[in-house]
Each structure stands twice: as C-alpha cells, then as structure tokens.
Amino acid sequence: MSIVPESVSLSACGNVRKVNQDAVFVLETEALSVYLVADGMGGHSDGELASRGVVSAMEAWASAWTPPEEAAWQQMLTEVTEVLQAENDRIFRDCNADGKICGTTLVLIIVMQGMYALFSIGDSRLYRLEKRHVLQLTTDDVWENDPAQTAGLSEQQIRTHPNRGKLLRAFGTAQDLRLHRQTGPLAKDMLFLICSDGIYKYCDEKTLSRACRKAKKGGKPMTEALRLLEQKVLDGGARDNYSAVFVRT
C-alpha cells in the first residue's frame, strides 16, 4: 500500500534569539516521504551548523534515492543509518574542537511502502494523535530520564534538581551515535506532530491535542493548527527558536 501524506511546517527564530538554530526538511514523493526537525543546541557553538548539516545530508540522500527491486525497506533503513552516522562523524570532527560543543537534536520520519521509520536523539519530539489525545513516541534524552543519574533521589529531588532538562545525548557531539529507532505500519487518517522544545515547552498536552485534532481534518485546518501552536508560543514569550511539522496520512 502506497500512502503519500500531506504536511505543513514552520520554523521561526522567536522573540529573543537572533539566529534560528532549528532546521526543518520535508520531501514528499510517490516512492518516499521524509520529515525532519533538528534543533541546534542553543547556547553552544554554532548549533545551526549541526542542524543544517543533518538536513543537507538527508536532503542529498533522499533526492537521489532510487528504491531497489527487492528488499527496498531494509535497504532504506541501512542507507539512512549510514548517512546519519557519516554526518554525525563529520560534525564531531569538523565542529567540535578546542573545547567547543556543536550538536543538534533530531527527529526523522521516513514513510515508505505503507510503513514509517523513526530515528531520534535529543529532546525534540514526535507525537501521534490517539483518539482525542496525543501520545509521545520519542524519548527525551535528558538527565531525569536516565536511571543511572537519578538513582537514590526522591521525586521531589528529581523535580528540583539543577540538572533537570539537561541533554545527555545529541547528534554530532560524540562519535558514539546512539539513535532511538522504531518502525510501524501506517494507516489512513493518522496524524503526527514533530516539534522542537520551543513548541512543547509553551504548549500543554491539552493545546497539543486540540491542534492535532484540527490538523487531522487536512487541508486548510492543518495550517490553522500550526498557527494555533505558534500563537501559544508567542503568547508565552517565544524565548527560543520553535519548529513544527504536521504529517497526515
């Protein structure tokens, strides 16, 4: 079964930062659809180099992709893993020197042959609408989600700890690239939201669910749903870059 989704996306600087270190990439063809959000590590050196680097690498690969006659799905998974590892190594080698830290979060979805593949690292997120609520499919690679870091601490201590929210893993910051990867079947009328933390830190679950339900209608409501999220971010001060992609099958 071939499903070509429809999508809408946005990426903006926000009201405080002078450079947008987020990057978004969308490509939709009959053979393959690719959706990517990368959030260059704000506060670190040239985070936009990392986010734009992984977008450029995936764009080059996806634009040249020709599915083989056999085992196309497995071949795609293998090639994407290799492309991501090579770009991770390039960023680590070329952009992390003299004590600099240059990296990015990554959420990448590839749709092909009635399936989707998800690759992620960092704290950008992928949500899927389940009836009237959103389900987070990604794992935030942050301090409080690592049992080795929180062992022996109470819930109160974890909530108030100065390391809460600290990224432990990112793309490009180490040669050891440990991506989360999952795959699953697609069906008609599925709705996904990919976003950087500049969205979900200002939008509670109720707002995310409302926007996803609107976007699921397709067409113009998808753009309206993006604006709903953006307005919520702006109302909250938009102190970070923010990016979002809605994908509807």
Phi, psi and omega in degrees: 000127179258122178238120174256108184290168167248154186209161170220153183211160173209155174207129185216159183288327190088188188265354186242308185288146182269340181236136175273106179272357173281156174215143181231141176223132177225131174220127181231117176227174178295327184273332193198140171232138185230134179225128187217135170233128177230135182242100178303140190293102180300140180089351178251180188284118169051050180301332180293335176296322180287313182295318179288330178296314180291327175296314180299320180295316180289324178296317179297317180293310185295323181293333182260359186295127173235112184294134176290165182290330181232149175054041183296321182297311181294323178296319177299313180300318180295313183294318180296318178301318180292319179297315180295318179297318181296319180289323175302315181295321180296314180298316180298318183287315190269335189243352179246086180218159177055039177082000179286151174237113181235120181198182182206154167281170179205129164231121184231126173242133173239127181251129184195137174053041178072017180229164169230148174239135181241129173239133181208154172199144181098209184236014165288159192229155167239127174245151171235136179285124176241104186058252183251007184231159179262143177244124178281122182266340180265164176248129176286123179274068183238165187308312187290348178264005180255108182304329180293332180278328188257004181304130177085358180263145176282166178300322179296318179295322179294317182296328185255004184290140180297340179273358180301129180089353181290129178291132177257335181222142177207166180278126174096352185267353180204153177291331179279091182272112181248086181279145165277136179222134174213156179228159180193164179281149173263154173220163177295147176068030169274149181227124178244148171232121172255134180205155173274171183292343175295346173267301192285344176288342179252346185244115179286175184299324179298317179293317178299317180296316179299315179296319180294321178296322177293315182296331182297341179290340179079169177065220183304321178302336177294317177293320178298323179294320176300316181294328177299313179296315182298319180296322178297319178296315181295321178298331180274358178111341177046057184278359180227165168297154178216141182215146180207148173224125170263135177233124181238130180265000000 
